[in-house]
């Protein structure tokens, strides 16, 4: 008998946040084969694919995917995603910013384009969209579309604080807004290809800006055009997206979504405290 969406969501969330407890041997096997970083993300990407299939079998109603790639809406949502950079722009321009001098960022800066492009696929575009948009947002949307959008947007953005303790709140705001746009893109297009491509490009733009110092003005100018032109040229599509958002919005959904996000963050926080207490 298929699970209800809420029951499946709770199970999926608990399985995902505890994956470190039962995937150790699986991850180490890939790390021995591909190296510490690449091996970890290859293993996690494989896990998220299996995880998504498993949850779909438990709740078949979850499977509402179109494998199309509507270029117009891809450009519109990409523009909106680029605009979510605004709260973090000044942080990226500060030489002493922890966002630029983070150990992980410095490691990525030492990689070539091909390695970074692949890493962004296996560490973000593929696993995060499968988990956050397809599984989490998909299940909650079967319960309440706007509550699901709010919950996963807030959790996606604010949970970056757990993995990046020094991340400033303006950057977390960008992460949250980015999560909202990606969630809206998935809800509207039902295309994982679209949201994965947007996620990948939006991760590559800051890397290119930080990496290629001599071309920063060109990259910034191209990014501004990318953020503005589609919104002007594809105005009818933007209006259609706005109407869709009005159609699913509700005050109840806003409150429920915020409550679910706080509960998710609380569970993760308590779990991290318990793990730290055992060390």
C-alpha positions as CSV (number, residue, x, y, z in Angstrom):
1,X,0.0,0.0,0.0
2,X,1.5,3.4,-1.0
3,X,2.5,5.8,1.8
4,X,0.8,9.1,2.3
5,X,3.0,12.1,1.1
6,X,3.5,13.4,4.7
7,X,4.6,10.0,6.0
8,X,6.9,9.5,3.1
9,X,8.3,12.9,3.6
10,X,9.2,12.3,7.2
11,X,10.8,9.0,6.4
12,X,12.7,10.5,3.5
13,X,13.9,13.4,5.6
14,X,15.1,11.2,8.4
15,X,16.8,8.7,6.0
16,X,18.6,11.5,4.2
17,X,19.9,13.5,7.2
18,X,21.2,10.2,8.8
19,X,22.9,8.9,5.6
20,X,26.3,9.6,7.2
21,X,25.6,6.9,9.7
22,X,25.1,4.0,7.3
23,X,27.0,5.0,4.1
24,X,30.5,5.1,5.6
25,X,31.8,1.9,3.9
26,X,30.1,2.7,0.6
27,X,31.7,6.2,0.5
28,X,35.1,5.0,1.5
29,X,35.1,2.5,-1.3
30,X,34.6,5.3,-3.9
31,X,37.2,7.5,-2.1
32,X,39.8,4.8,-2.6
33,X,39.0,4.7,-6.2
34,X,38.5,8.4,-7.1
35,X,40.1,10.3,-4.3
36,X,38.7,11.9,-1.2
37,X,36.6,14.7,-2.6
38,X,35.5,13.3,-6.0
39,X,34.9,9.8,-4.5
40,X,32.7,11.3,-1.8
41,X,30.4,13.1,-4.2
42,X,30.3,10.3,-6.7
43,X,29.1,8.0,-3.9
44,X,26.6,10.5,-2.7
45,X,25.2,11.1,-6.2
46,X,24.7,7.4,-6.6
47,X,23.0,7.3,-3.2
48,X,20.6,10.1,-4.1
49,X,19.5,8.5,-7.3
50,X,18.8,5.2,-5.5
51,X,17.2,7.2,-2.6
52,X,14.9,9.1,-5.1
53,X,13.8,5.8,-6.7
54,X,13.1,4.2,-3.4
55,X,11.0,7.1,-2.2
56,X,9.1,7.1,-5.5
57,X,8.3,3.4,-5.0
58,X,6.9,4.2,-1.5
59,X,4.8,7.1,-2.8
60,X,4.2,6.7,-6.6
61,X,2.2,10.0,-6.7
62,X,5.6,11.8,-6.3
63,X,6.5,11.0,-9.9
64,X,5.4,14.1,-11.8
65,X,8.4,14.9,-14.1
66,X,8.6,16.2,-17.6
67,X,11.9,15.6,-19.3
68,X,11.4,18.5,-21.6
69,X,13.6,21.6,-21.6
70,X,11.4,24.7,-22.2
71,X,14.2,27.2,-23.2
72,X,12.0,30.3,-22.6
73,X,11.2,29.4,-19.0
74,X,14.7,28.1,-18.5
75,X,16.0,31.6,-19.3
76,X,13.4,33.3,-17.1
77,X,14.1,31.2,-14.1
78,X,17.8,31.5,-14.7
79,X,17.4,35.3,-14.7
80,X,15.5,35.2,-11.4
81,X,18.1,32.9,-9.9
82,X,20.9,35.3,-11.0
83,X,19.0,38.1,-9.3
84,X,19.1,36.2,-6.0
85,X,22.9,36.9,-6.0
86,X,22.2,40.5,-5.1
87,X,22.2,40.1,-1.3
88,X,25.6,38.3,-1.5
89,X,27.2,40.6,-4.2
90,X,29.1,42.8,-1.8
91,X,30.3,39.8,0.2
92,X,32.0,38.4,-2.9
93,X,33.7,41.7,-3.6
94,X,35.4,41.9,-0.2
95,X,38.9,40.4,-0.4
96,X,38.8,39.3,3.3
97,X,35.3,37.6,2.9
98,X,35.1,34.1,4.3
99,X,33.2,33.2,1.2
100,X,36.2,33.8,-0.9
101,X,38.8,32.5,1.6
102,X,37.0,29.4,2.6
103,X,39.1,26.2,2.5
104,X,36.6,24.6,0.1
105,X,36.6,27.6,-2.2
106,X,40.3,27.7,-2.3
107,X,40.4,24.0,-3.2
108,X,37.9,24.6,-6.1
109,X,39.9,27.6,-7.3
110,X,42.9,25.4,-7.8
111,X,40.9,23.1,-10.2
112,X,40.5,23.6,-13.9
113,X,37.2,24.2,-15.6
114,X,36.4,20.6,-16.5
115,X,37.0,19.4,-12.9
116,X,35.0,22.2,-11.4
117,X,32.1,21.7,-13.9
118,X,32.0,18.0,-13.0
119,X,32.3,18.6,-9.3
120,X,29.3,21.1,-9.5
121,X,27.2,18.4,-11.1
122,X,27.9,15.6,-8.7
123,X,28.0,17.7,-5.6
124,X,25.1,20.1,-6.2
125,X,23.1,20.1,-9.4
126,X,22.3,16.4,-9.4
127,X,22.1,15.3,-5.7
128,X,20.6,18.6,-4.3
129,X,17.9,18.8,-7.0
130,X,16.9,15.2,-6.6
131,X,16.7,15.5,-2.8
132,X,15.5,19.0,-2.2
133,X,13.3,19.6,-5.2
134,X,12.2,16.2,-6.5
135,X,11.8,14.3,-3.1
136,X,11.3,16.9,-0.4
137,X,9.4,19.6,-2.4
138,X,7.6,17.0,-4.4
139,X,6.2,15.2,-1.4
140,X,5.3,18.3,0.5
141,X,3.6,19.7,-2.6
142,X,1.3,16.8,-2.7
143,X,0.2,18.0,0.8
144,X,0.2,21.8,0.3
145,X,2.1,23.3,-2.7
146,X,2.9,26.7,-1.2
147,X,3.8,25.3,2.2
148,X,6.1,22.9,0.5
149,X,7.7,25.7,-1.5
150,X,8.3,27.8,1.6
151,X,9.5,25.0,3.8
152,X,12.1,23.6,1.4
153,X,13.2,27.2,0.3
154,X,13.9,28.2,3.9
155,X,15.5,24.8,4.9
156,X,17.6,24.8,1.7
157,X,18.9,28.3,2.4
158,X,19.4,28.3,6.1
159,X,20.8,24.8,6.3
160,X,23.9,26.1,4.5
161,X,24.8,27.5,7.9
162,X,25.4,23.9,9.2
163,X,27.9,23.1,6.4
164,X,29.4,26.6,6.3
165,X,29.5,27.9,9.9
166,X,31.1,31.2,8.9
167,X,28.6,32.0,6.2
168,X,27.1,35.5,6.6
169,X,23.4,36.1,6.7
170,X,23.3,38.1,3.5
171,X,24.7,35.0,1.7
172,X,22.3,32.8,3.5
173,X,19.5,35.1,2.2
174,X,20.8,34.6,-1.3
175,X,20.8,30.8,-0.7
176,X,17.2,30.9,0.5
177,X,16.0,33.1,-2.4
178,X,17.8,30.8,-4.8
179,X,16.1,27.8,-3.2
180,X,12.7,29.6,-3.7
181,X,13.4,30.3,-7.4
182,X,14.6,26.7,-8.0
183,X,11.6,25.3,-6.2
184,X,9.2,27.6,-8.1
185,X,11.0,26.5,-11.4
186,X,10.4,22.9,-10.6
187,X,6.8,23.4,-9.5
188,X,6.1,25.4,-12.7
189,X,8.0,23.4,-15.3
190,X,8.1,20.0,-13.5
191,X,11.4,19.6,-15.3
192,X,14.4,18.4,-13.3
193,X,16.6,19.1,-16.3
194,X,15.7,22.8,-16.1
195,X,16.4,23.2,-12.4
196,X,19.6,21.1,-12.6
197,X,20.9,23.3,-15.4
198,X,20.0,26.5,-13.6
199,X,21.7,25.3,-10.4
200,X,24.8,24.3,-12.2
201,X,25.1,27.6,-14.1
202,X,24.4,29.6,-10.9
203,X,27.2,27.8,-9.1
204,X,29.7,28.2,-12.0
205,X,29.2,32.0,-12.3
206,X,30.6,32.9,-8.8
207,X,33.5,30.4,-9.4
208,X,34.3,32.1,-12.7
209,X,34.1,35.6,-11.1
210,X,36.5,34.6,-8.3
211,X,38.8,32.5,-10.5
212,X,39.3,34.8,-13.5
213,X,40.3,38.1,-11.9
214,X,41.2,39.8,-15.2
215,X,37.8,39.1,-16.7
216,X,35.7,40.0,-13.7
217,X,34.2,43.1,-15.4
218,X,33.2,41.1,-18.4
219,X,31.7,38.3,-16.3
220,X,29.8,40.8,-14.2
221,X,28.5,42.6,-17.3
222,X,27.4,39.3,-18.9
223,X,25.7,38.3,-15.6
224,X,23.8,41.5,-15.4
225,X,22.5,41.1,-19.0
226,X,21.6,37.5,-18.2
227,X,19.6,38.8,-15.2
228,X,17.7,41.5,-17.0
229,X,17.3,40.7,-20.7
230,X,15.1,37.6,-20.5
231,X,12.8,39.4,-18.0
232,X,12.3,42.1,-20.6
233,X,12.1,40.0,-23.7
234,X,10.0,37.2,-22.2
235,X,7.6,39.4,-20.3
236,X,4.5,37.3,-21.1
237,X,6.2,34.2,-19.6
238,X,7.1,36.1,-16.5
239,X,3.5,37.2,-16.1
240,X,2.4,33.6,-16.4
241,X,4.8,32.6,-13.7
242,X,3.5,35.3,-11.4
243,X,-0.1,34.2,-12.0
244,X,0.9,30.6,-11.1
245,X,2.5,31.8,-7.9
246,X,-0.7,33.8,-7.0
247,X,-2.7,30.7,-7.6
248,X,-0.9,28.5,-5.1
249,X,-0.2,31.2,-2.5
250,X,-2.1,31.1,0.8
251,X,-1.5,32.6,4.2
252,X,-2.0,29.1,5.7
253,X,0.6,27.7,3.4
254,X,3.1,30.5,4.4
255,X,2.7,29.7,8.1
256,X,2.7,25.9,7.6
257,X,5.8,26.2,5.4
258,X,7.7,28.3,8.0
259,X,6.7,25.9,10.7
260,X,7.9,22.8,8.8
261,X,11.2,24.6,7.9
262,X,11.9,25.4,11.5
263,X,11.1,21.8,12.6
264,X,13.5,20.5,9.9
265,X,16.2,22.8,10.9
266,X,15.6,21.9,14.6
267,X,16.0,18.2,13.9
268,X,19.2,18.7,12.0
269,X,20.6,21.0,14.8
270,X,19.7,18.5,17.5
271,X,21.3,15.7,15.5
272,X,24.5,17.7,15.1
273,X,24.6,18.5,18.8
274,X,24.2,14.8,19.7
275,X,27.0,13.8,17.3
276,X,29.2,16.5,18.8
277,X,28.5,15.4,22.3
278,X,29.7,11.9,21.5
279,X,33.0,13.0,20.2
